[in-house]
C-alpha cells in the first residue's frame, strides 16, 4: 500500500461511518440483531425481560428467540415477519402509561428511530444472533473490483460499502497540495508536544513522591 493511500483510508472510513448514522442511507441495509437491536434491548428491555430470572417480569424473556417467540396464550411477544401482530410492537407504541414499554418510571422512552428498528427487524424475520463475544472470528471474502479502483483489501470493502450507499470513491488527493504527515512541520510539532507532556508527567510524579 502506498503512502498516499494509507492516509486516504481513515478519511473514507469516517465518511462511511457518518453516512451510516445519517438515517436515510441506513434504511437500505438489513437490520442486524447484534448491531442494531441488541444495544436497544440491553438498554431498555433486558433489566426486566432478560437473562436474570430473579428480575424477570410477566414471565417474558426477550434475550432469546425461544422466549420472544413463545406462544404466551396466543400473544407471542414477537411473530417473525409480522410486526403488526407482535405484542412487542403494541407495547412500545401503547398510549396508556400502564401498558407502554419501557415504563415511564424508568425515564428511558424509545425514540421513533428505535421503534422503527424494532418494526423493520421483526418484519425482516426477527433473526437473533449469538453474542459476538462467543462467535469465532471469520475472515470475510474480499469484494472483487478492478485493480485501478482498489489497491488493497481495505479499499475493496470501503468501495463496496460506498456503492451500497450510491456513492463512489473520491479522486486521490494531489500530493503536491496535500503532502503526507511526515513531510510537514506538524509531525515535528506533535513529537515535541509529546516529549513535553512526558517530561511534565515525570516531574509531577516526582513531586507526588
C-alpha positions in Angstrom: 0.0 0.0 0.0 1.5 3.4 -1.0 1.7 6.2 1.5 -0.9 8.4 -0.1 -3.5 5.5 0.1 -2.6 4.9 3.8 -3.8 8.4 4.7 -6.8 8.2 2.4 -8.3 5.2 4.2 -9.1 6.8 7.5 -10.9 9.7 5.8 -13.0 7.3 3.8 -13.8 5.3 7.0 -15.1 8.4 8.7 -17.2 9.2 5.6 -18.8 5.7 5.7 -19.5 5.9 9.5 -21.1 9.3 9.0 -23.4 8.0 6.3 -24.4 5.1 8.4 -25.5 7.4 11.2 -27.4 9.8 8.9 -30.5 7.7 8.8 -31.7 7.8 5.2 -28.9 5.6 3.6 -29.1 3.2 6.5 -32.7 2.2 5.6 -31.3 0.2 2.7 -29.3 -2.1 4.9 -30.8 -5.2 6.6 -31.3 -4.8 10.3 -28.8 -6.9 12.4 -29.7 -8.1 15.8 -26.2 -7.7 17.3 -25.5 -4.3 15.6 -28.9 -2.6 15.8 -31.4 -4.4 18.1 -29.3 -5.9 20.9 -28.0 -2.5 22.1 -31.5 -1.1 22.3 -32.8 -4.2 24.2 -29.9 -4.1 26.6 -30.6 -0.5 27.4 -34.4 -0.8 27.7 -35.7 -4.4 27.9 -33.2 -6.8 29.5 -33.4 -5.5 33.0 -37.0 -6.9 33.3 -37.1 -9.3 30.4 -33.6 -10.6 30.2 -31.4 -13.5 31.4 -31.8 -12.8 35.1 -34.8 -14.9 36.2 -35.0 -13.1 39.6 -35.6 -9.8 37.9 -37.8 -11.0 35.1 -41.4 -9.7 34.9 -44.5 -11.1 33.3 -42.5 -14.3 32.6 -41.3 -12.7 29.4 -37.8 -13.1 28.1 -36.6 -11.2 25.1 -32.9 -12.0 25.0 -33.5 -15.4 23.4 -35.7 -16.4 20.4 -37.3 -19.1 22.4 -38.6 -16.6 24.9 -39.5 -14.0 22.4 -41.4 -16.4 20.1 -43.2 -18.3 22.9 -46.9 -18.5 22.3 -48.0 -16.9 25.6 -51.7 -17.8 25.2 -51.8 -16.8 21.6 -50.0 -13.5 22.0 -46.3 -14.0 21.2 -44.1 -11.0 22.0 -42.5 -11.4 18.6 -44.0 -13.0 15.5 -41.2 -13.2 12.9 -42.3 -11.4 9.7 -45.3 -9.8 11.3 -44.6 -6.7 13.3 -48.3 -5.6 13.2 -49.4 -8.7 15.2 -46.4 -8.8 17.5 -47.1 -7.9 21.2 -43.8 -6.1 21.4 -44.9 -3.6 18.7 -48.1 -2.9 20.6 -46.2 -2.5 23.9 -43.7 0.0 22.7 -46.4 2.1 21.0 -49.1 1.9 23.7 -50.7 5.2 24.6 -51.6 4.1 28.2 -48.8 4.7 30.7 -49.7 1.4 32.4 -49.1 -0.5 29.2 -46.2 1.2 27.4 -42.8 -0.3 27.5 -40.4 0.7 28.9 -42.5 2.0 31.8 -42.4 5.8 32.3 -40.7 5.4 35.7 -37.6 4.1 34.0 -37.2 7.5 32.3 -36.0 5.9 29.1 -38.5 6.3 26.3 -37.8 4.7 23.0 -37.1 7.1 20.1 -39.1 6.8 16.9 -35.9 5.6 15.2 -35.5 2.8 17.7 -39.2 1.8 17.3 -38.6 1.7 13.5 -35.6 -0.6 14.0 -37.8 -3.0 16.0 -40.5 -2.8 13.4 -38.1 -3.5 10.5 -36.3 -6.2 12.3 -39.5 -8.1 13.1 -40.8 -7.8 9.5 -37.4 -9.0 8.2 -37.8 -12.2 10.2 -36.6 -11.2 13.8 -33.5 -13.2 13.4 -31.4 -13.5 16.7 -27.6 -13.7 16.6 -25.4 -15.2 19.1 -23.5 -12.6 21.2 -20.4 -11.5 19.2 -18.1 -12.5 22.1 -19.0 -16.1 21.5 -18.7 -16.1 17.8 -15.3 -17.2 16.3 -13.8 -14.6 14.0 -14.1 -15.5 10.3 -12.2 -13.8 7.5 -14.8 -12.3 5.1 -14.5 -12.7 1.4 -12.8 -9.7 -0.2 -15.0 -8.0 -2.8 -13.6 -8.1 -6.3 -13.1 -4.9 -8.1 -10.9 -3.6 -10.9 -7.3 -3.1 -9.8 -7.3 0.5 -10.8 -10.0 1.2 -8.2 -8.8 -0.9 -5.3 -5.1 -1.1 -4.4 -5.6 -3.2 -1.3 -8.3 -5.3 0.6 -9.4 -2.4 2.8 -10.2 -0.3 -0.2 -12.3 -3.1 -1.6 -14.5 -3.2 1.5 -14.8 0.6 1.6 -15.8 0.8 -2.0 -18.4 -2.0 -1.6 -20.0 -0.1 1.3 -19.9 3.2 -0.6 -21.5 1.6 -3.7 -24.3 0.2 -1.4 -25.0 3.8 -0.4 -24.9 5.0 -4.0 -21.5 6.7 -3.7 -18.1 6.4 -5.3 -14.6 6.9 -4.2 -13.2 10.4 -4.3 -10.2 11.2 -6.5 -6.8 10.7 -5.0 -5.5 13.9 -3.4 -2.8 15.9 -5.1 0.5 15.0 -3.3 1.9 18.5 -4.0 -1.0 20.2 -2.3 -1.6 17.6 0.5 1.8 16.1 1.4 2.0 13.1 3.8 2.2 14.0 7.5 5.9 13.1 7.8 6.7 15.7 5.2 5.2 18.5 7.1 6.2 20.6 10.2 3.1 19.2 12.0 4.8 15.9 12.5 7.7 17.5 14.4 5.3 19.7 16.4 3.4 16.7 17.6 6.6 14.9 18.6 7.8 17.9 20.6 4.4 18.2 22.4 4.6 14.5 23.3 8.1 14.9 24.8 7.0 17.9 26.8 4.0 16.1 28.2 6.1 13.1 29.2 8.5 15.4 31.0 5.7 17.3 32.8 4.2 14.0 33.9 7.6 12.8 35.3 8.1 16.0 37.2 4.6 15.9 38.7 5.1 12.3 39.8 8.4 13.2 41.4 6.7 15.9 43.5 4.0 13.5 44.5 6.5 11.1 45.8 
